[in-house]
Amino acid sequence: MAAIAIVVGVPGVGKTTVISKAVEMLGDLGYNAEIINYGDVMLKKAVELGLVENRDEMRKLPVTKQLYLQRVAAEWISKRSEEVDLILLDTHLFIRTPRGRWPGISENNIPYLKGVVQLVLIEADPNDISKRRMRDKSRIRSDYGSVAEIEADQFYNRYMSTSISIRYGCPVYILKNEEGRVDEAVEELVKVLERVIMDSRVE
């Protein structure tokens, strides 16, 4: 059975680092796991259509355009999940837009993401997240807000995770990525993902 674990967290939480290390560890254990960044797939389509030049610009696209890009990306990801043991879908539960928080995972795309069996929410101390964002010169993140707004965004992620779990029956695992303890977070995540893989094989 195809298996997709949606891994989410606010920008700067260290999500990409944690899941990259987790996939390496899963490979050492003999599993074929692959990371797919939802935004990268959407960006590829958006660039092809001449809508944007970089990923940060996608947050400012009209909602109708983003909805279309979400569905196209979801169909591609779903097909890819049939070829591996597990897809770790690196994404965000919401995107900040001029109209407010806009869901990255919703009724618009989950029906196209066949095989979703797990949701992992990565969190960290808001102060640590703020510092990580300041250190990251590769992204334009000046509009992501204060420490208080980071805390609010993490609470919003919890609300959305709960809604998705209730609607689609998938478990939610909250993983703490504390400063200086990334290896512990990776090991904890791998244990969860091993269970996901084994359960999907039984089903």
LOGUMI-124842 format. One record per residue: z, x, y of N, C-alpha, C in turn; residue number from 1. Coordinates in steps of 0.001 Angstrom, whole numbers, padded with zeros to 6 digits. Each point is the difference from the previous one (the first is absolute). Example, Ala and Ser with C-alpha at 12.3 -4.5 7.8 and 13.67 -1.06 7.14 Angstrom:
2
SITE:007800:013190:-005690:000000:-000890:001190:000000:000900:001200:1;
SITE:-000720:-000350:001050:000060:000820:001190:000730:-000770:001090:2;
END
This chain:
203
SITE:000000:000836:-001193:000000:-000836:001193:000000:000870:001243:1;
SITE:-000822:-000323:000975:-000029:000736:001257:001341:-000145:000704:2;
SITE:000477:001095:000620:001292:-000032:000668:-000116:000617:001387:3;
SITE:000492:-000741:000988:000004:000482:001379:001420:-000110:000538:4;
SITE:000524:001110:000500:001289:000000:000685:-000277:000175:001486:5;
SITE:000344:-000999:000782:-000173:000086:001450:001196:000741:000577:6;
SITE:-000274:001118:000678:001073:000818:000570:-000099:-000069:001521:7;
SITE:001072:-000443:000630:-000034:-000238:001441:001174:000675:000697:8;
SITE:-000125:000111:001312:001043:000586:000829:-000559:000193:001397:9;
SITE:000866:000012:000984:-000469:000157:001379:-000561:001412:000195:10;
SITE:-000901:000191:000961:-000541:001326:000264:001116:001018:000273:11;
SITE:-000094:001147:-000663:000989:001045:000190:001143:-000031:-000993:12;
SITE:-000014:-000955:-000940:001090:-000100:-000968:-000113:001062:-001099:13;
SITE:-001159:000660:-000090:-000198:001021:-001030:-000633:-000537:-001263:14;
SITE:-000607:-001152:000112:-000587:-000677:-001157:-001053:000839:-000709:15;
SITE:-000938:000546:000756:-001098:000759:-000608:000513:001224:-000752:16;
SITE:000989:000679:000560:000587:001166:-000669:000645:-000393:-001312:17;
SITE:000781:-001069:000017:000717:-000433:-001202:-000963:-000413:-001103:18;
SITE:-000998:-000805:000326:-000887:-000477:-001060:-000938:001089:-000499:19;
SITE:-000344:000956:000843:-000839:001111:-000451:000732:000826:-001054:20;
SITE:001261:000289:000259:000807:000749:-000958:000245:-000811:-001272:21;
SITE:000149:-001321:000158:000229:-000863:-001158:-001212:-000016:-000923:22;
SITE:-001188:-000045:000566:-001219:000012:-000810:-000141:001320:-000753:23;
SITE:000362:001096:000635:-000033:001299:-000679:000948:-000006:-001197:24;
SITE:001187:-000536:000191:000987:-000047:-001076:-000459:-000925:-001123:25;
SITE:-000596:-001136:000364:-000519:-000909:-001019:-001109:000668:-000805:26;
SITE:-000832:000788:000670:-001047:000742:-000699:000577:000973:-001005:27;
SITE:001081:000678:000376:000661:000932:-000917:000574:-000721:-001213:28;
SITE:000312:-001287:000185:000548:-000803:-001097:-001101:-000651:-000840:29;
SITE:-001255:000246:000373:-001116:-000500:-000788:-000600:-001303:000462:30;
SITE:000368:-000471:001187:-000529:-001255:000517:-001135:000261:000993:31;
SITE:-000962:-000895:-000015:-001123:000094:000930:000255:-000951:001162:32;
SITE:000671:000517:001021:000323:-000801:001182:-000805:000515:001181:33;
SITE:-000368:-000901:000875:-000846:000357:001139:000487:-000689:001269:34;
SITE:-000010:000755:001094:000361:-000578:001299:-001270:-000472:000702:35;
SITE:000054:-001218:000496:-001078:-000497:000849:000629:-000467:001308:36;
SITE:-000466:000538:001092:000486:-000403:001308:-000846:-001183:000472:37;
SITE:000656:-001142:000141:-000712:-001225:000380:-000742:000191:001325:38;
SITE:000677:000638:000946:-000617:000235:001299:-001244:000855:-000076:39;
SITE:-000004:000980:-000923:-001172:000858:-000157:-001208:-000788:-000494:40;
SITE:000250:-000916:-000950:-001089:-000822:-000519:-000524:-000928:001096:41;
SITE:000919:-000596:000753:-000408:-000863:001106:-000753:000788:001068:42;
SITE:000499:001212:000275:-000642:000825:001018:-001434:000344:-000382:43;
SITE:-000194:000319:-001266:-001343:000344:-000465:-000981:-001136:000299:44;
SITE:000433:-001218:-000292:-000855:-001158:000254:-000186:-000241:001501:45;
SITE:001082:000186:000764:-000067:-000226:001440:-000931:000992:000687:46;
SITE:000050:001258:-000450:-000888:001027:000568:-001444:-000301:-000351:47;
SITE:-000222:-000409:-001253:-001358:-000351:-000434:-000583:-001119:000852:48;
SITE:000869:-000909:000428:-000444:-001131:000815:-000016:000320:001499:49;
SITE:000423:001207:000356:000007:000404:001403:001088:-000662:000823:50;
SITE:001085:-000421:-000653:001075:-000700:000704:001020:000941:000628:51;
SITE:000240:001158:-000640:000997:000956:000500:-000469:001425:-000270:52;
SITE:000730:000943:000599:-000252:001416:-000256:001180:000665:-000706:53;
SITE:001195:-000569:000118:001162:000565:-000686:000944:-001121:-000425:54;
SITE:000979:000365:-000851:000873:-000995:-000607:000901:-000699:001003:55;
SITE:000497:000723:000993:000893:-000612:000969:-000688:-001118:000788:56;
SITE:-001320:000099:000150:-000746:-001036:000719:-000056:-001308:-000787:57;
SITE:000187:000080:-001314:-000091:-001219:-000810:001070:-001018:000361:58;
SITE:001166:000475:000439:001078:-000916:000376:-000381:-000876:001185:59;
SITE:-001003:000436:000756:-000392:-000725:001208:-001248:-000867:-000209:60;
SITE:-000503:-000005:-001234:-001145:-000863:-000294:000414:-001467:000048:61;
SITE:-000936:-000904:000293:000302:-001437:-000083:000488:-000348:-001411:62;
SITE:000931:-000912:-000090:000583:-000370:-001284:-001074:-000429:-001002:63;
SITE:-001022:-000710:000445:-001051:-000450:-000916:-000695:001175:-000671:64;
SITE:-000207:001081:000738:-000636:001189:-000568:000926:000672:-001014:65;
SITE:001279:000055:000321:000953:000624:-000912:000140:-000798:-001293:66;
SITE:-000031:-001320:000114:000069:-000843:-001188:-001166:000275:-000944:67;
SITE:-001179:000126:000567:-001177:000280:-000806:000125:001366:-000682:68;
SITE:000423:001008:000746:000139:001338:-000554:001058:000034:-001102:69;
SITE:001074:-000759:000170:001040:-000084:-001024:-000558:-000504:-001328:70;
SITE:-000780:-001060:000061:-000520:-000607:-001234:-000973:000922:-000713:71;
SITE:-000887:000624:000760:-000970:000922:-000600:000718:001158:-000673:72;
SITE:001004:000548:000674:000759:001118:-000560:000760:-000422:-001254:73;
SITE:000589:-001196:000022:000770:-000491:-001142:-000860:-000137:-001249:74;
SITE:-001203:-000478:000140:-000904:-000149:-001143:-000321:001360:-000619:75;
SITE:-000233:000993:000854:-000309:001346:-000505:001194:000602:-000727:76;
SITE:001193:-000164:000571:001221:000542:-000599:000279:-000650:-001346:77;
SITE:-000198:-001297:-000085:000242:-000718:-001244:-000877:000521:-001132:78;
SITE:-001254:000247:000291:-000906:000539:-001024:000432:001391:-000433:79;
SITE:000428:000808:000947:000422:001365:-000317:001240:000015:-000892:80;
SITE:000893:-000984:000156:001248:-000029:-000765:-000239:-000151:-001496:81;
SITE:-001154:-000494:-000379:-000308:-000186:-001419:-000306:001320:-000702:82;
SITE:-000172:001073:000757:-000412:001283:-000565:001142:001000:-000152:83;
SITE:001213:-000345:000462:001135:000921:-000052:001249:-000736:-000495:84;
SITE:001073:000765:-000271:001251:-000626:-000430:000673:-000749:001143:85;
SITE:-000109:000567:001193:000703:-000596:001135:-000641:000411:001312:86;
SITE:-000157:-000978:000888:-000409:000272:001377:001238:-000122:000884:87;
SITE:000256:001021:000799:001015:-000099:001037:-000741:-000308:001287:88;
SITE:000158:-001211:000458:-000705:-000439:001192:000841:000299:001236:89;
SITE:-000382:001034:000706:000703:000471:001195:-000459:-000839:001187:90;
SITE:000931:-000813:000537:-000403:-000891:001083:001198:-000370:000868:91;
SITE:-000206:-000950:000914:001063:-000508:000859:000050:-001514:-000132:92;
SITE:001193:-000555:000075:000131:-001453:-000092:-000445:-000692:001273:93;
SITE:-000004:000742:001101:-000502:-000575:001236:-000579:001096:000880:94;
SITE:-000836:-000424:000928:-000618:000888:000970:000317:-000557:001382:95;
SITE:000366:000860:000917:000238:-000450:001376:-001349:-000236:000684:96;
SITE:-000167:-001164:000587:-001222:-000338:000721:000376:-000549:001373:97;
SITE:-000966:-000150:000913:000306:-000589:001307:000593:-001409:-000101:98;
SITE:-000202:-000663:-001147:000536:-001353:-000199:001318:-000011:-000761:99;
SITE:000520:001198:-000306:001258:000086:-000733:-000198:000601:-001382:100;
SITE:001035:-000102:-000833:-000079:000524:-001370:-000977:-000854:-000808:101;
SITE:-000923:000684:-000659:-001013:-000688:-000801:000131:000477:-001440:102;
SITE:000088:-000904:-000997:000252:000411:-001385:-001136:000812:-000618:103;
SITE:000383:001092:-000636:-000980:000803:-000728:-000185:-000510:-001421:104;
SITE:001027:-000688:-000511:-000055:-000609:-001328:000314:-001480:000167:105;
SITE:-000935:-000854:-000435:000178:-001438:000200:-000897:-000777:-000956:106;
SITE:-000069:-001301:000205:-000891:-000850:-000796:-001457:000395:000188:107;
SITE:-000275:000712:001060:-001378:000418:000264:-000511:001022:-000996:108;
SITE:000902:000864:-000517:-000490:001069:-000869:000681:000104:-001367:109;
SITE:001232:-000497:-000149:000664:000138:-001298:-000780:-000660:-001142:110;
SITE:-000599:-001186:000218:-000784:-000578:-001098:-001149:000903:-000473:111;
SITE:-000456:000902:000853:-001065:000931:-000370:000557:001270:-000626:112;
SITE:001299:000206:000135:000659:001173:-000581:000563:-000368:-001370:113;
SITE:-000867:-000199:-000939:000435:-000394:-001340:000739:001170:-000659:114;
SITE:001149:-000293:-000573:000747:001048:-000682:001222:000479:000758:115;
SITE:000356:-000658:001118:001202:000392:000732:001233:-000375:-000824:116;
SITE:000804:000992:-000378:001165:-000253:-000846:001297:000546:000593:117;
SITE:-000096:000715:001130:001202:000599:000571:-000180:000211:001497:118;
SITE:001094:-000185:000729:000028:000318:001422:001132:000991:000223:119;
SITE:-000313:001135:000637:001002:001014:000301:000082:000143:001515:120;
SITE:001202:-000193:000531:000226:000126:001434:000797:001270:000256:121;
SITE:-000624:000970:000679:000667:001259:000326:000598:-000099:001398:122;
SITE:001280:000344:000095:000710:-000049:001266:000656:001343:000296:123;
SITE:000387:000189:001260:000736:001194:000416:000793:-000359:001245:124;
SITE:000895:000882:000389:000762:-000200:001226:-000962:-000054:001183:125;
SITE:000109:-001014:000871:-000910:-000119:001145:-000059:001247:000880:126;
SITE:001131:000681:000169:000016:001221:000800:-000833:001096:-000645:127;
SITE:000084:000108:-001330:-000803:000993:-000715:-001488:-000337:000104:128;
SITE:-000325:-001275:-000089:-001397:-000417:000115:-000554:000369:001369:129;
SITE:000795:-000243:001042:-000432:000330:001359:-000291:001491:000125:130;
SITE:000861:000830:-000564:-000194:001451:000061:-001254:000423:-000772:131;
SITE:-000218:-000620:-001157:-001184:000326:-000799:-001275:-000344:000761:132;
SITE:000009:-001128:000689:-001181:-000392:000776:-000282:001007:001110:133;
SITE:001042:000486:000626:-000174:000974:001076:-000592:001305:-000518:134;
SITE:000341:000342:-001255:-000508:001248:-000586:-001450:-000123:-000476:135;
SITE:-000441:-001224:-000254:-001342:-000224:-000543:-001019:-000043:001136:136;
SITE:-000751:001077:000143:-001002:000094:001067:-001372:-000509:-000438:137;
SITE:-000112:-000404:-001267:-001303:-000417:-000529:-000337:-001453:000312:138;
SITE:001005:-000768:000442:-000207:-001423:000269:000420:-000342:001414:139;
SITE:-000600:-001044:000562:000355:-000493:001325:001036:-001098:-000191:140;
SITE:001286:000327:000239:001059:-000948:-000315:000903:-000292:001198:141;
SITE:-000500:000222:001189:000814:-000200:001190:000342:-001463:000249:142;
SITE:-000745:-000914:-000608:000220:-001428:000243:000814:-000668:-001100:143;
SITE:000650:000801:-000854:000754:-000592:-001101:001431:-000347:000379:144;
SITE:000462:000400:001158:001266:-000504:000490:001215:000867:-000219:145;
SITE:001135:-000554:000402:001282:000683:-000007:000655:-000050:-001373:146;
SITE:001168:000659:-000094:000775:-000025:-001237:000389:-001441:-000334:147;
SITE:000366:-000767:001011:000367:-001406:-000232:-001179:-000798:-000555:148;
SITE:-001192:000289:000497:-001189:-000695:-000497:-000339:000426:-001423:149;
SITE:000244:001262:-000321:-000197:000468:-001376:000930:-000754:-000944:150;
SITE:001252:-000151:000410:000958:-000745:-000814:-000452:-001445:-000183:151;
SITE:-000500:-000606:001070:-000489:-001380:-000083:-001198:-000093:-000936:152;
SITE:-000890:000993:000060:-001168:000006:-000875:000400:000103:-001469:153;
SITE:001040:000788:-000289:000442:000124:-001391:000611:-001309:-000500:154;
SITE:000722:-000699:000861:000515:-001317:-000384:-001156:-000971:-000237:155;
SITE:-001012:000068:000839:-001167:-000867:-000151:-000677:000263:-001349:156;
SITE:-000067:001272:-000397:-000560:000351:-001308:000778:-000654:-001136:157;
SITE:001318:-000044:000143:000814:-000636:-001040:-000290:-001495:-000088:158;
SITE:-000139:-000640:001145:-000311:-001427:000006:-001345:-000246:-000701:159;
SITE:-000987:000813:000346:-001326:-000179:-000588:000004:000304:-001492:160;
SITE:000746:001030:-000404:000097:000349:-001421:000563:-001170:-000799:161;
SITE:001033:-000622:000552:000615:-001143:-000667:-000992:-001145:-000162:162;
SITE:-000760:-000259:001042:-000981:-001089:-000048:-001071:000264:-001056:163;
SITE:-000488:001230:-000047:-001032:000359:-000973:000545:-000098:-001417:164;
SITE:001228:000478:-000188:000619:-000043:-001326:000149:-001425:-000503:165;
SITE:000456:-000890:000877:000178:-001404:-000388:-001344:-000657:-000315:166;
SITE:-000988:000276:000827:-001306:-000652:-000153:-000746:000491:-001233:167;
SITE:000101:001303:-000307:-000824:000559:-001077:000795:000483:-001204:168;
SITE:001325:-000117:000045:000806:000308:-001172:000088:001465:-000361:169;
SITE:-000233:000888:000960:000103:001426:-000296:001327:000551:000529:170;
SITE:000637:000914:-000731:001269:000570:000457:-000181:000848:001260:171;
SITE:001070:000090:000784:000034:000862:001172:001043:001086:-000235:172;
SITE:-000407:001258:000107:000936:001114:-000142:000118:000692:001344:173;
SITE:001239:000099:000528:000225:000665:001286:000448:001427:-000260:174;
SITE:-000787:000942:000484:000236:001425:-000236:000363:000676:001308:175;
SITE:001128:000703:000017:000443:000721:001186:-000541:001434:-000028:176;
SITE:-000730:000373:001027:-000510:001363:000131:000817:000709:001075:177;
SITE:001162:000484:-000406:000922:000623:000940:-000476:001406:000375:178;
SITE:000320:000395:001207:-000416:001304:000507:000524:001115:-000905:179;
SITE:-000915:000890:-000422:000373:001130:-000836:000212:-000320:-001466:180;
SITE:-000276:-001244:-000419:000242:-000391:-001397:-001239:-000651:-000608:181;
SITE:-001156:000516:000386:-001250:-000604:-000457:-000168:000105:-001513:182;
SITE:000450:001107:-000599:-000157:000158:-001447:000764:-001073:-000769:183;
SITE:001160:-000367:000518:000779:-001062:-000650:-000729:-001336:000107:184;
SITE:-000604:-000247:001155:-000750:-001240:000187:-001195:-000051:-000948:185;
SITE:-000659:001147:-000182:-001157:000078:-000892:000410:-000306:-001436:186;
SITE:001064:000617:-000455:000465:-000229:-001375:000367:-001466:-000227:187;
SITE:000641:-000595:000984:000374:-001416:-000103:-001244:-000877:-000084:188;
SITE:-001005:000312:000821:-001232:-000780:-000010:-000736:000138:-001328:189;
SITE:-000051:001201:-000541:-000699:000230:-001271:000619:-000841:-001120:190;
SITE:001305:-000103:-000025:000665:-000808:-001024:-000442:-001461:000087:191;
SITE:-000101:-000504:001218:-000445:-001379:000197:-001449:-000167:-000443:192;
SITE:-000855:000946:000395:-001422:-000107:-000312:-000284:000151:-001490:193;
SITE:000801:000803:-000700:-000146:000091:-001459:000238:-001364:-000639:194;
SITE:000985:-000705:000482:000281:-001344:-000530:-001160:-000949:000301:195;
SITE:-000577:000141:001186:-001143:-000843:000368:-001153:000223:-000969:196;
SITE:-000300:001262:-000276:-001101:000340:-000909:000261:-000543:-001398:197;
SITE:001208:000224:-000514:000314:-000447:-001349:-000023:-001518:-000098:198;
SITE:000533:-000686:001001:000000:-001466:-000025:-001427:-000551:000064:199;
SITE:-000868:000650:000773:-001381:-000481:000107:-000748:000180:-001311:200;
SITE:000369:000994:-000779:-000643:000210:-001301:000426:-001064:-000993:201;
SITE:001253:-000417:000068:000502:-001053:-000881:-000685:-001332:000317:202;
SITE:-000133:-000268:001312:-000610:-001247:000411:-001475:-000062:-000375:203;
END
